[in-house]
Amino acid sequence: MKGAQDRFNFRKKRIRSKIFGSQDRPRLSVYRGYRHIYAQLVNDDNGHTLVAVSTLSPELKGKLKSTDTLPAAKAVGELIAKKAMEKGIKKIIFDRSGYMYAGRIKELADAARKIGLEF
């Protein structure tokens, strides 16, 4: 009997087989934990992480009131977009890792779009 976690992992693998980041359009991968949210830009051609930001990043660690809320996700989205723009990255592929496009995932994506990233 398969549990909910097994179904989630299967869905995540199925999605990752279709989404592939390159040098021109890196993949914005999002992980939503219970206490923190993590985002990173990955070049799948080389297997390198170009930019990584989370609520544990030094830029955000002391400034957030809580790390598992919508404002925290918005701050992570804004910071990753700014760091991507500094590296000359404007176009990305969004990988929500099987999470529903709602709540913290949507807030992160909207904040990154507002700064100037193109999905």
N, C-alpha and C positions, 0 to 999 in steps of 0.2 A: 504494500500500500504506500503510495507516494504522498508525502506531506506538502504543505504549502511552500516550504523552502525549496524542495526539489522542483516544483513547478516553476518557481521564480527563477532558479538557476537555468532550467531548460529554456525559458523565454529569453533570458539574458544572452545565452549562447546563440540562440537563433537570430537575435537582433544583431549581435556582434559579427555574425557571418556576412551580414549585408552592409554594415557600416565600416568604412575604411578611410583613415586619414592619410593625407599625403603632405609633401613639403608645401605645396600650394594652398591646400585646405586641410589643416590639421583637425583632429577630432577633439572636441570638447567633451571630455568624459566627466560625469558627475556621480558622486557617491554620497548618499544620504544616510548618515548614521543616526542613532537616537540622540546623541548629544552634539554632534558636529556635522558640517557639510563640507565636502571636498570637491574641488574642480581642478582639472588639469588638461592642458593642450598636449596632444600626443601625435607625433609623426610616426605612423605605423610602417612606413617604408623602412626606416632605420630602427624603429623600436625605441625612440628617444622621447622623453618628456621635455617639452619646450618651456612650459610655464606651469607652475603648480601653486594653488592658493587654497587655503582652508580657513576655518574659523580659528585655527591654532596658529596661523601665520603671525609673525611679529607685528605686522602693520595693523592687525585687527584684534589681537589677543586682549589687550587691556581696554579697548574702546567699546566693546559690545557688552550690553547689559546681560544678554542671554545668548547662547550659541546655537540653540535649536529652534529659532523663530524665523518668521518671514523677514524682519529687518536684517538679521544675520545673513540670510541667503542673498538678500539684495546687496549687502556690502561685499560678499564674496564675488558675486557677478560683476559688480562695478570694478573691483580690484583686478580680477582676471582679465577683464576687457582692457583696462589701462595698461597692464603689463604686456598684453598681446599687441596693443597698438605701439608700444615702445619698441617691440621687436619687429614691427612692420607687418604684423599679421592682421588682416581685415576680414577675410572670409574663412569660415570654419564649418565643420559638420558637427551637428549637435547629437551627442550620444547620451540619452537620459538613463541608460543602463536598465531598461525595463520598468522604471518607475512611471507612474501616471504623470501626465503633463498637467500638474495642478500643485497648488501649495508652494512649498519651498523650491521645487524644481522650476515651476513657472516663474516665480519671482526672480530666481537667479538668471534665467534666460532673458527675461524682459529687461533686467538691469544691464546685462551685457549688450543687448540690442540698443538700448538707449545711449550707451557710451559710443557705439559705432561698429560693433561686430556685425557681420552679415552672416546669417544662417542659411 
